[in-house]
Amino acid sequence: MLYYLYFLSSHWSPLNVFRYETFRAMAAALTSLAFSFALGPWTILLLTRLKLGQPLRQKSEVRELADLHSGKKGTPTMGGILILTTATISSLLWCDPATKLYWLVLGSMLYLGLIGFADDYEKVAKKKSKGIRAWQKLAAQALLAIFVFIYLSWSADYPHAYNSLYIPFLKTPVVVDMGILAVVFFALVIMGTSNAVNLTDGLDGLAIGCFICVALTYAVFCYVAGNAKLATYLFLPLVSGAGELAVFCAALVGSGLGFLWFNCHPARIFMGDTGSLALGGVLGVIAICVHQELALVIAGGVFVLEAGSVLLQVASFKLTGKRIFAMSPLHHHFELKGWEESTVTVRFWILGLVASLLALATLKLR
């Protein structure tokens, strides 16, 4: 809403700064960070009083991993509420509310947050590690994909352009017309990112640290896609309103950093599915909005590795009766191989940063 202060710049010229997305992005990040610091202790106290602690799996299910994580039992979960709240407040303050894509992305994040909240509540209420059924989460994510497709096809400034898949790395744009199959593709992107971040969220600070790297990367992609000169120079499709998504991504970065303050080892709070499903899914929606879905495979390389390790483990066990990893997702494999939890987390952060830099490098590999 503060964007509208720009219209008063004729009376006081310094207010002209509110028109610039770069300024508002930095302000959004700092605002959400400040709100996170202010609300974090209160959120932890509230969740603790409500006894919304993290349940752990039975030892029979995960063997020695249960011993490694036994001290985490009872740590407040559903901390994603803190991330979603601070990011929402900050983005409402600093984004242009007239931008359609902003409301689509914000609504998608909150919708997936509700799905994650239901999953977390099911776990806490029944004191079990399993929440709502997998097919229910997938169905909810598929419904979101259908809505995103309809919204972009009929409400965006470029109707039907979202049927097209843009291939990166090429100077001469290659566009694949997916037609109605775009719905299926959108579902795969949203389901994949949402559940991949969810699988990665198994160690203190791991998922949120990697998420911050990807959110920063897409802040750059969104800014470039919304700037006519840069988009033309870098051979990216120009997307009206994408610049405001850069502000939204910056708000997510600030919220992520604020949450990491409390989630770093030893964690005082976990994001739970409330955070992981929402943050992963919103990355997918943002990537769809700026036609950078394939680049997400690179930027989110850690999430891809984590989800891929689960798929490989299941496939190997069903086909051969043998396991490839000591345990999946991949971070647990290294834990069981003797790596300290903080070592796994920091090394995965490094991989996440490298993956993000590689994704940004694709802007010039054309």
C-alpha positions in Angstrom: 0.0 0.0 0.0 3.0 2.3 0.6 3.5 2.3 -3.2 0.8 4.9 -3.5 3.0 7.4 -1.6 4.7 7.8 -5.0 1.7 9.9 -6.2 2.6 12.5 -3.6 6.0 13.0 -5.0 4.9 16.1 -6.8 4.5 17.7 -3.4 7.7 16.2 -1.9 10.2 14.7 -4.3 11.8 12.1 -2.0 8.6 10.1 -2.2 9.4 9.4 -5.8 11.6 6.5 -4.4 8.4 4.5 -3.7 7.9 3.9 -7.5 11.1 1.9 -7.8 10.8 -1.9 -7.4 14.4 -2.2 -6.2 13.8 0.2 -3.3 10.5 -1.5 -2.3 12.1 -5.0 -2.6 14.9 -4.0 -0.1 12.3 -2.4 2.2 10.0 -5.4 2.0 12.9 -7.7 3.0 13.9 -5.5 5.9 10.2 -5.1 7.0 9.5 -8.9 7.0 12.8 -9.5 8.8 11.9 -6.9 11.5 8.4 -8.4 12.0 10.0 -11.9 12.3 12.3 -10.8 15.0 9.4 -9.1 16.8 6.8 -11.9 16.4 9.2 -14.9 16.6 9.5 -15.2 20.5 5.7 -14.6 20.9 5.0 -17.3 18.2 7.2 -19.8 19.9 5.7 -19.1 23.3 2.1 -19.4 21.9 2.8 -22.7 20.2 4.5 -24.0 23.3 1.6 -23.1 25.5 -0.8 -24.8 23.0 1.4 -27.9 23.2 1.8 -28.0 19.4 5.0 -29.9 19.7 6.7 -31.9 17.0 5.9 -35.6 17.2 8.6 -38.1 16.3 8.4 -41.4 14.5 8.6 -44.6 16.4 12.1 -46.1 16.7 10.9 -49.2 14.8 10.3 -47.0 11.8 13.7 -45.1 11.6 16.1 -47.1 13.8 19.1 -45.0 15.0 17.7 -41.8 13.4 15.2 -41.7 16.3 18.0 -41.6 18.8 19.8 -38.7 16.9 16.6 -36.6 16.9 15.1 -37.6 20.2 16.0 -34.2 21.7 13.7 -32.5 19.2 10.5 -34.1 20.5 8.1 -31.4 21.7 9.8 -28.5 19.8 7.0 -26.2 18.6 5.9 -26.9 15.0 3.6 -25.0 12.7 6.2 -22.2 12.6 5.4 -21.6 9.0 2.6 -19.4 10.4 5.4 -16.9 11.3 6.9 -17.0 7.8 3.5 -16.6 6.1 2.3 -13.9 8.4 5.4 -11.7 8.1 5.7 -12.2 4.4 2.0 -11.3 3.9 2.1 -8.2 6.0 5.4 -7.0 4.4 4.2 -7.6 0.8 0.8 -5.9 1.5 2.8 -2.9 2.6 5.3 -2.7 -0.2 3.7 -4.3 -3.3 1.5 -2.5 -5.8 -2.0 -3.9 -4.9 -3.2 -3.3 -8.5 -1.0 -6.1 -9.8 -2.9 -9.2 -10.6 0.0 -11.6 -10.4 0.7 -10.5 -6.8 -2.7 -11.6 -5.6 -2.4 -14.9 -7.4 1.0 -15.6 -5.8 -0.1 -14.5 -2.4 -3.4 -16.4 -2.5 -1.5 -19.6 -3.7 0.9 -19.3 -0.8 -1.9 -18.9 1.8 -4.0 -21.7 0.3 -1.1 -24.1 0.5 -0.3 -22.9 4.0 -3.9 -23.9 5.0 -3.3 -27.4 3.6 -0.1 -27.7 5.5 -1.7 -26.4 8.6 -4.4 -29.1 8.4 -1.6 -31.7 7.9 0.3 -30.4 10.9 -2.8 -30.3 13.1 -3.5 -33.9 12.2 -0.1 -34.9 13.3 -0.2 -32.9 16.6 -3.8 -33.9 17.5 -3.1 -37.6 17.0 0.5 -37.5 18.1 1.6 -39.3 15.0 4.2 -38.5 12.4 1.7 -39.0 9.6 -0.8 -36.3 8.8 -3.5 -36.1 6.2 -3.3 -38.6 3.4 -0.9 -38.1 0.5 -3.7 -38.2 -2.1 -5.5 -35.4 -0.3 -2.5 -33.1 -0.4 -1.9 -33.9 -4.1 -5.5 -33.3 -4.9 -5.4 -29.9 -3.2 -2.2 -29.0 -5.1 -3.8 -30.2 -8.4 -6.8 -27.9 -7.8 -4.5 -25.0 -7.3 -2.7 -25.8 -10.6 -6.1 -25.8 -12.4 -7.0 -22.4 -10.8 -3.6 -20.9 -11.7 -4.0 -22.0 -15.3 -7.5 -20.5 -15.6 -6.4 -17.3 -13.8 -3.4 -16.8 -16.0 -5.2 -17.7 -19.2 -8.2 -15.4 -18.7 -7.1 -12.7 -16.3 -3.5 -11.9 -17.2 -2.4 -9.2 -19.6 -1.3 -11.8 -22.1 -4.2 -14.3 -22.4 -3.3 -17.8 -23.4 0.5 -17.1 -23.4 0.8 -19.4 -20.4 0.1 -22.4 -22.6 3.6 -21.9 -23.8 6.8 -23.4 -22.4 9.9 -21.3 -22.8 13.2 -23.2 -23.2 16.1 -21.5 -21.5 19.8 -21.3 -22.6 18.9 -20.4 -26.2 19.5 -17.0 -27.7 16.7 -17.5 -30.2 13.6 -18.1 -28.1 12.2 -21.6 -28.5 8.6 -21.9 -27.3 6.6 -25.1 -27.0 2.8 -24.8 -27.3 1.5 -27.1 -24.6 -2.2 -26.4 -25.2 -4.4 -27.8 -22.5 -1.5 -30.0 -21.3 -0.3 -26.9 -19.6 -2.6 -27.8 -16.8 -0.8 -31.0 -16.2 2.6 -29.3 -16.5 1.5 -26.7 -13.9 0.4 -29.4 -11.6 3.7 -31.2 -11.9 5.6 -27.9 -11.1 3.5 -27.0 -8.1 3.3 -30.6 -6.7 7.0 -31.1 -7.3 8.3 -27.9 -5.6 5.8 -28.1 -2.8 6.6 -31.7 -1.8 10.3 -31.4 -2.5 10.7 -28.6 0.0 8.5 -30.6 2.4 10.9 -33.6 2.1 13.9 -31.3 2.6 12.6 -30.0 5.8 14.1 -32.6 8.1 17.1 -30.8 9.8 17.4 -27.6 11.6 17.6 -24.7 9.2 18.1 -26.9 6.1 14.9 -26.2 4.1 14.6 -22.5 4.9 18.3 -21.8 4.1 18.0 -23.5 0.7 14.7 -21.7 0.1 16.2 -18.3 0.7 18.7 -19.0 -2.0 16.0 -19.9 -4.5 13.8 -17.0 -3.5 16.7 -14.6 -4.1 17.3 -16.1 -7.5 13.7 -15.6 -8.5 13.6 -12.1 -7.2 16.2 -11.4 -9.9 14.3 -13.4 -12.5 11.1 -11.5 -11.7 12.8 -8.1 -11.8 14.3 -8.9 -15.2 11.0 -10.3 -16.6 9.2 -7.1 -15.6 11.8 -4.7 -17.0 11.3 -4.2 -20.8 15.0 -3.2 -21.5 16.5 -6.1 -19.4 14.0 -8.7 -20.7 14.8 -7.7 -24.3 18.5 -7.7 -23.7 18.5 -11.1 -22.0 16.0 -12.7 -24.3 13.4 -13.3 -21.6 9.7 -13.1 -22.1 8.4 -9.7 -20.8 5.7 -10.2 -18.1 3.5 -7.3 -17.0 3.6 -7.0 -13.2 6.5 -9.4 -12.7 8.5 -6.6 -11.0 6.0 -6.7 -8.1 6.8 -10.4 -7.7 10.4 -9.4 -7.2 9.2 -7.3 -4.2 7.2 -10.3 -3.0 10.2 -12.6 -3.3 12.2 -10.1 -1.3 9.6 -10.2 1.4 9.9 -14.0 1.5 13.7 -13.7 1.8 13.3 -11.4 4.8 10.8 -13.7 6.4 13.0 -16.7 5.7 16.0 -15.0 7.3 14.0 -14.1 10.4 12.7 -17.6 10.7 16.2 -19.0 10.3 17.2 -17.0 13.4 15.0 -19.2 15.5 15.2 -22.4 13.4 19.0 -22.7 13.3 20.5 -25.6 15.2 19.4 -26.2 17.9 16.0 -25.2 16.5 13.5 -23.5 18.8 10.7 -23.9 16.3 10.0 -25.9 13.1 8.1 -24.6 10.1 6.1 -27.8 9.7 4.1 -28.5 6.6 2.4 -25.2 7.2 5.6 -23.6 5.9 7.2 -26.2 3.7 4.2 -26.9 1.5 3.4 -23.2 1.1 7.0 -22.0 0.4 7.7 -24.8 -2.1 4.4 -24.3 -3.9 4.7 -20.6 -4.1 8.1 -21.0 -5.8 6.4 -23.1 -8.4 3.7 -20.5 -9.0 6.2 -17.7 -9.2 8.3 -19.7 -11.7 5.1 -20.3 -13.8 4.2 -16.6 -13.8 7.6 -15.5 -15.2 8.0 -18.5 -17.6 11.0 -19.8 -15.7 9.8 -23.3 -14.7 12.8 -25.2 -16.2 15.3 -22.9 -14.5 13.7 -23.9 -11.2 15.2 -27.4 -11.6 18.6 -25.8 -11.5 18.0 -23.1 -8.8 16.3 -25.7 -6.6 19.0 -28.3 -7.1 19.0 -29.3 -3.5 15.3 -29.9 -3.5 15.6 -31.9 -6.7 18.3 -34.1 -5.1 16.2 -34.6 -1.9 13.1 -35.6 -3.8 15.0 -37.6 -6.3 16.7 -39.6 -3.5 13.3 -40.6 -2.2 12.0 -41.7 -5.7 15.2 -43.7 -6.3 15.1 -45.3 -2.9 11.5 -46.4 -3.3 12.0 -47.6 -6.9 15.2 -49.6 -6.0 13.6 -51.3 -3.0 10.5 -52.3 -4.9 12.4 -53.6 -8.0 15.4 -55.2 -6.3 14.6 -55.3 -2.6 17.8 -53.3 -1.9 18.2 -49.7 -0.8 20.5 -47.2 -2.5 20.8 -44.9 0.5 21.1 -45.6 4.2 17.9 -43.6 4.4 16.0 -41.1 2.3 15.7 -38.2 1.9 19.3 -37.6 1.2 20.2 -35.5 4.3 19.3 -38.5 6.5 21.7 -40.7 4.5 24.6 -38.4 5.4 23.4 -38.2 9.1 23.5 -42.0 9.3 26.9 -42.0 7.7 28.3 -40.0 10.6 28.0 -36.4 9.5 26.9 -34.0 12.2 23.5 -32.3 11.6 25.0 -28.8 11.3 27.6 -30.2 8.8 24.9 -31.6 6.6 22.9 -28.4 6.8 25.8 -26.0 5.9 27.1 -28.2 3.1 23.6 -28.4 1.6 23.3 -24.6 1.9 26.6 -24.3 -0.1 25.1 -26.6 -2.7 22.0 -24.5 -2.8 23.9 -21.3 -3.3 26.0 -22.9 -6.1 22.7 -24.1 -7.7 21.2 -20.6 -7.5 24.3 -19.0 -9.1 24.2 -21.5 -11.9 20.5 -20.7 -12.5 21.4 -16.9 -12.6 24.2 -17.7 -15.0 21.6 -19.0 -17.5 20.6 -15.4 -18.0 23.7 -14.9 -20.1 23.9 -18.4 -21.6 21.7 -17.5 -24.5 
